[in-house]
């Protein structure tokens, strides 16, 4: 089962995001093929203001745990997190 995760950053948090970016990327790489897609959500100036992830897990609790332990989340970067389950067709 696939899960679409959208995380929006707190206001005025670009420096925190940039400081934590390397740690976040290392964390994502740990799950290998479970990570289908990852990238930043951009604002009108092309600065990152959030994160999009697509993860391939059977269980939503595993996805929630993964997001909770993401370095960005541990640094309290996110204002909101949405997890949406969907069926991957292609």
C-alpha positions, 0 to 999 in steps of 0.5 A: 500500500502506498502513502502520500505524506505532505508536511508543511513547515512552520513560518520563518523556518527556512534556516532550520530546514536547511540546517537539518536537511543532510540529516533528513536525507540520510534518514530517508535513504535508510528505508531503501525501496520503501521510499518511492518519492521525496522532495520539497514543496516550494513557495513562489520564490522556489524556497522550500516550505514543506515536504512530499513523500510517497512511502510503500508500507503495508501499515499506516502505523509504520508510516506514522512512526517513520514520520515521527522519527524524521529529523525534520519532525524531531526538530519541530519543523512541521506545522502540519502533517497529512498522511493519505493512503492510496493504491499505486496503479502505475 
